[in-house]
Amino acid sequence: MQHPGGTNPCDSSHCTKLPLAATEKSAPAHESQSPTSGGHGLGAGGIAGISLSVLFVALVGMGVYDVMNKRKANIDRAKPEQLGEV
């Protein structure tokens, strides 16, 4: 950056050409994290929760299917006089 007079104040040895942020070392905590992930990944607890949820839904569906089949079989086996005349 030059002043209006045409002189560059950073020509002397006490001034750096790089900004201060470029010369600082980063902290080790920031180096260990990848910039794209952001630390919001799906952990082991999330995977286990999803797996258990799918298993629960499958078991409930099988239970409903079994109850419906047993009710249909019981109705089919019933005698017509037990159902009532309509």
matplotlib code that plots the C-alpha trace (Angstrom):
import matplotlib.pyplot as plt

x = [0.0, 1.4, 0.7, -0.4, 3.2, 4.3, 6.4, 5.9, 5.9, 6.8, 10.1, 12.0, 13.0, 10.5, 7.5, 6.3, 4.9, 2.5, -0.6, -0.3, -2.8, -0.7, 2.4, 0.6, 0.7, -2.6, -3.7, -3.4, -7.1, -8.0, -5.5, -7.1, -10.5, -11.2, -12.8, -15.5, -17.0, -17.5, -17.6, -21.3, -20.9, -23.1, -21.6, -22.0, -25.0, -26.8, -26.2, -27.4, -30.5, -31.4, -30.8, -33.0, -35.7, -35.8, -35.9, -38.7, -40.8, -40.2, -41.3, -44.4, -45.3, -44.9, -47.0, -49.9, -49.6, -49.8, -52.8, -54.7, -54.0, -55.2, -58.4, -59.1, -58.5, -60.7, -63.6, -63.2, -63.4, -66.4, -69.7, -72.3, -74.8, -72.2, -71.9, -75.6, -78.2, -78.4]
y = [0.0, 3.4, 6.7, 9.6, 11.0, 7.9, 6.4, 2.9, 2.8, -0.9, -0.5, -0.4, -3.6, -3.1, -3.8, -7.1, -7.8, -10.5, -9.7, -10.7, -13.5, -15.3, -15.4, -16.8, -20.5, -22.3, -24.0, -27.8, -28.2, -26.5, -28.6, -31.9, -31.1, -31.3, -28.1, -29.9, -32.2, -29.6, -32.3, -33.2, -36.7, -39.7, -41.5, -45.0, -44.0, -42.6, -45.7, -48.0, -45.8, -46.1, -49.8, -50.4, -48.2, -50.2, -53.5, -52.2, -51.2, -54.6, -56.4, -54.3, -55.0, -58.7, -58.7, -56.8, -59.3, -62.3, -60.9, -60.2, -63.7, -65.3, -63.3, -64.2, -67.9, -67.8, -66.2, -68.7, -71.6, -70.3, -72.0, -70.0, -70.1, -68.5, -65.5, -64.7, -64.5, -61.2]
z = [0.0, -1.0, 0.6, -1.6, -1.6, -3.5, -0.7, 0.6, 4.4, 4.4, 2.6, 5.9, 7.8, 10.7, 8.4, 7.1, 3.7, 5.0, 7.1, 10.8, 10.4, 7.8, 10.0, 13.1, 13.9, 14.2, 17.4, 17.5, 18.2, 14.9, 13.0, 14.0, 12.6, 8.9, 7.6, 5.6, 8.3, 11.0, 13.7, 13.0, 11.8, 12.6, 15.6, 16.9, 19.0, 16.0, 14.0, 16.9, 17.3, 13.7, 13.7, 16.7, 15.3, 12.1, 14.1, 16.3, 13.3, 11.6, 14.8, 15.2, 11.6, 12.0, 15.1, 13.3, 10.4, 12.8, 14.7, 11.5, 10.1, 13.4, 13.4, 9.8, 10.5, 13.6, 11.6, 8.8, 11.3, 13.1, 12.6, 10.6, 13.6, 15.9, 13.6, 13.7, 11.0, 9.2]

ax = plt.figure().add_subplot(projection="3d")
ax.plot(x, y, z, "-o")
ax.set_aspect("equal")
plt.show()
